Amino acid sequence: MNILHGKTAAVTGAASGLGRAMALAFAHEGMNLALADVDEKGLEETARLAKSASWQRVDVSKAADVDAFAASLKEVHVVCNNAGVSPVGPLWENTTADWQWALGVNLWSVIHGVRAFVPRLVAQGEGHVVNTASVAGLISPPGMGVYNVTKHAVVALSESLHHDLRLQGSPVGVSVLCPAYVPTGISNSERNRPQELANPALSEHQKALKENLKKAVSSGKLTADDVARAVVAAIKENRFYILTHPRIKGAIQARMEDVLQERAPRNPLAL
Ligand SMILES: NC(=O)c1ccc[n+]([C@@H]2O[C@H](COP(=O)([O-])OP(=O)(O)OC[C@H]3O[C@@H](n4cnc5c(N)ncnc54)[C@H](O)[C@@H]3O)[C@@H](O)[C@H]2O)c1
């Protein structure tokens, strides 16, 4: 889609971080905005910054919420399935609540978004889907296995969606966003964790991993606005992979080489 002006973008996770930055970048392009999140105060603030936007409370892990969001929009052309959360922990310490929470927000959200929006984009013969994965969808850093599983699944889902659309001859585009660390609220995603999926307490391992994640996220050199500009460019150029942090490509290459050489995976954070 090379002309965005006057078109409508639906963005989830738009109350903070990358979602807010994408919304503002789309507003800068002259797009209409439909914003979704569980954080209504944050949505209100994004709408204020964008000057004009419609927004609604949507829990992206819930099919009915995403269906209602899609049904409420008169028009939609760009769909950003972006909301996400980041539990930590050595895998054997993660609870079923961790899995349900992260699979719900990071993966079911994208499944619902594709089911609710893509038939409409296909029927109108125009549109672009941006799924926010992570470099953790292309490599598997230690200490965040639950997150890695959700993000690898989002990459696989996006690649499959691309193939299915191409096979049908649809012009609808797909991009998968795979950033490394960007300073946002992601290391504090527990703030929006539903009470029914809460953990009694973090283990010592998890506390340490959470601190590391906080430091890594806050030290990210690219801003959310830089990432949002890369998303706008990818939509205009109809580019599939959005790898915002080129230095991480060495770790992706190492993983691919380890697979092809059939050797044990090297730690991507130690390369
Ligand atoms: N910041 C990074 O370093 C980084 C790196 C790679 C990928 N990502 C991905 O970017 C995406 C955006 O995260 P961010 O970094 O902007 O973090 P963020 O915490 O600033 O924003 C995430 C947003 O998702 C919302 N959210 C959480 N649960 C929700 C739910 N059930 N329904 C609807 N919205 C919900 C939050 O309220 C928040 O506004 C996520 O998918 C994340 O995994 C972030």
The ligand as an SDF file (V2000), in Angstrom:
LIG
                    3D

 44 48  0  0  0  0  0  0  0  0999 V2000
   10.0700   -3.0780   23.6050 N   0  0  0  0  0  0  0  0  0  0  0  0
   10.8060   -4.0700   23.1640 C   0  0  0  0  0  0  0  0  0  0  0  0
   11.9970   -4.1760   23.4940 O   0  0  0  0  0  0  0  0  0  0  0  0
   10.2080   -5.0750   22.2190 C   0  0  0  0  0  0  0  0  0  0  0  0
   11.0510   -5.8780   21.4390 C   0  0  0  0  0  0  0  0  0  0  0  0
   10.5050   -6.8010   20.5750 C   0  0  0  0  0  0  0  0  0  0  0  0
    9.1270   -6.9350   20.4790 C   0  0  0  0  0  0  0  0  0  0  0  0
    8.3210   -6.1590   21.2480 N   0  0  0  0  0  0  0  0  0  0  0  0
    6.8680   -6.3360   21.1280 C   0  0  0  0  0  0  0  0  0  0  0  0
    6.2720   -5.0850   20.8430 O   0  0  0  0  0  0  0  0  0  0  0  0
    4.8840   -5.1540   21.1960 C   0  0  0  0  0  0  0  0  0  0  0  0
    4.4930   -3.9010   21.9210 C   0  0  0  0  0  0  0  0  0  0  0  0
    5.1300   -3.8720   23.1990 O   0  0  0  0  0  0  0  0  0  0  0  0
    5.8450   -2.5750   23.7880 P   0  0  0  0  0  0  0  0  0  0  0  0
    7.3060   -2.8460   23.7770 O   0  0  0  0  0  0  0  0  0  0  0  0
    5.3270   -1.3680   23.1360 O   0  0  0  0  0  0  0  0  0  0  0  0
    5.3780   -2.6780   25.3230 O   0  0  0  0  0  0  0  0  0  0  0  0
    4.3340   -1.7790   26.1340 P   0  0  0  0  0  0  0  0  0  0  0  0
    4.1360   -2.4880   27.4280 O   0  0  0  0  0  0  0  0  0  0  0  0
    4.8030   -0.3770   26.1700 O   0  0  0  0  0  0  0  0  0  0  0  0
    2.9950   -1.8660   25.2640 O   0  0  0  0  0  0  0  0  0  0  0  0
    2.2300   -3.0530   25.2000 C   0  0  0  0  0  0  0  0  0  0  0  0
    0.7490   -2.6840   25.2250 C   0  0  0  0  0  0  0  0  0  0  0  0
   -0.0290   -3.8810   25.1670 O   0  0  0  0  0  0  0  0  0  0  0  0
   -1.1640   -3.6830   26.0180 C   0  0  0  0  0  0  0  0  0  0  0  0
   -1.7900   -4.9450   26.4320 N   0  0  0  0  0  0  0  0  0  0  0  0
   -1.3600   -5.8290   27.3690 C   0  0  0  0  0  0  0  0  0  0  0  0
   -2.2700   -6.8180   27.5260 N   0  0  0  0  0  0  0  0  0  0  0  0
   -3.2920   -6.5520   26.6580 C   0  0  0  0  0  0  0  0  0  0  0  0
   -4.5070   -7.2060   26.3470 C   0  0  0  0  0  0  0  0  0  0  0  0
   -4.8790   -8.3560   26.9590 N   0  0  0  0  0  0  0  0  0  0  0  0
   -5.3170   -6.6490   25.4170 N   0  0  0  0  0  0  0  0  0  0  0  0
   -4.9780   -5.4850   24.8050 C   0  0  0  0  0  0  0  0  0  0  0  0
   -3.8300   -4.8320   25.0540 N   0  0  0  0  0  0  0  0  0  0  0  0
   -3.0030   -5.3600   25.9750 C   0  0  0  0  0  0  0  0  0  0  0  0
   -0.6070   -2.9120   27.1960 C   0  0  0  0  0  0  0  0  0  0  0  0
   -1.6410   -2.2710   27.9390 O   0  0  0  0  0  0  0  0  0  0  0  0
    0.3250   -1.9330   26.5070 C   0  0  0  0  0  0  0  0  0  0  0  0
   -0.3210   -0.7250   26.1940 O   0  0  0  0  0  0  0  0  0  0  0  0
    4.7150   -6.4300   22.0140 C   0  0  0  0  0  0  0  0  0  0  0  0
    4.1330   -7.4350   21.1920 O   0  0  0  0  0  0  0  0  0  0  0  0
    6.1400   -6.7990   22.3690 C   0  0  0  0  0  0  0  0  0  0  0  0
    6.2940   -8.1800   22.5930 O   0  0  0  0  0  0  0  0  0  0  0  0
    8.8190   -5.2300   22.1230 C   0  0  0  0  0  0  0  0  0  0  0  0
  1  2  1  0
  2  3  2  0
  2  4  1  0
  4  5  1  0
  4 44  2  0
  5  6  2  0
  6  7  1  0
  7  8  2  0
  8  9  1  0
  8 44  1  0
  9 10  1  0
  9 42  1  0
 10 11  1  0
 11 12  1  0
 11 40  1  0
 12 13  1  0
 13 14  1  0
 14 15  2  0
 14 16  1  0
 14 17  1  0
 17 18  1  0
 18 19  2  0
 18 20  1  0
 18 21  1  0
 21 22  1  0
 22 23  1  0
 23 24  1  0
 23 38  1  0
 24 25  1  0
 25 26  1  0
 25 36  1  0
 26 27  1  0
 26 35  1  0
 27 28  2  0
 28 29  1  0
 29 30  1  0
 29 35  2  0
 30 31  1  0
 30 32  2  0
 32 33  1  0
 33 34  2  0
 34 35  1  0
 36 37  1  0
 36 38  1  0
 38 39  1  0
 40 41  1  0
 40 42  1  0
 42 43  1  0
M  CHG  2   8   1  16  -1
M  END
$$$$
